[in-house]
Amino acid sequence: MKDKNTVLAWATIIMIIVGLGLIGLGAFRYDEIAGWGFASVGIGFFAVAWVFNALKGRV
């Protein structure tokens, strides 16, 4: 079993990738109002990844 810091690091990387994908979908795939939703959810993924990165040394 990996330690908690490694798990948080992987979770941060995965959430950044998913966030970039959602922002890309919002920017390039959907031109109507749904694009704003995809982009805002992608930014939310960045915020959660930032929290995971901040927790890395504390749990």
C-alpha positions in Angstrom: 0.0 0.0 0.0 1.3 3.4 -0.9 1.6 6.1 1.7 -0.9 8.9 2.0 1.3 11.5 0.3 1.7 9.4 -2.8 -2.0 8.8 -3.0 -2.7 12.6 -2.7 0.0 13.3 -5.3 -1.7 10.9 -7.8 -5.1 12.3 -7.0 -3.8 15.8 -7.7 -2.3 14.8 -11.0 -5.5 13.0 -12.1 -7.7 15.9 -11.1 -5.5 18.4 -13.0 -5.8 16.2 -16.1 -9.6 15.9 -15.8 -9.9 19.6 -15.1 -7.9 20.5 -18.2 -10.0 18.1 -20.2 -13.2 19.7 -19.0 -12.0 23.2 -19.7 -10.9 22.0 -23.1 -14.4 20.5 -23.8 -16.0 23.8 -22.6 -13.7 25.9 -24.8 -13.5 23.9 -28.0 -16.4 21.4 -28.2 -19.4 23.2 -26.8 -20.1 26.7 -28.2 -23.4 27.2 -26.4 -24.1 27.8 -22.7 -23.0 24.2 -21.8 -19.4 25.2 -22.5 -19.5 27.6 -19.5 -20.7 24.8 -17.3 -17.9 22.5 -18.4 -15.3 25.2 -17.9 -16.6 26.1 -14.4 -16.5 22.4 -13.3 -13.0 22.2 -14.7 -12.0 25.2 -12.5 -13.6 23.5 -9.6 -11.4 20.4 -10.2 -8.4 22.7 -10.1 -9.6 24.0 -6.7 -9.9 20.6 -5.3 -6.5 19.5 -6.7 -5.0 22.6 -5.0 -6.5 21.4 -1.7 -5.1 17.9 -2.2 -1.7 19.4 -2.9 -1.9 21.6 0.3 -2.8 18.5 2.4 0.1 16.5 1.1 2.4 17.0 4.1 -0.3 17.2 6.8 -2.2 13.9 6.8 
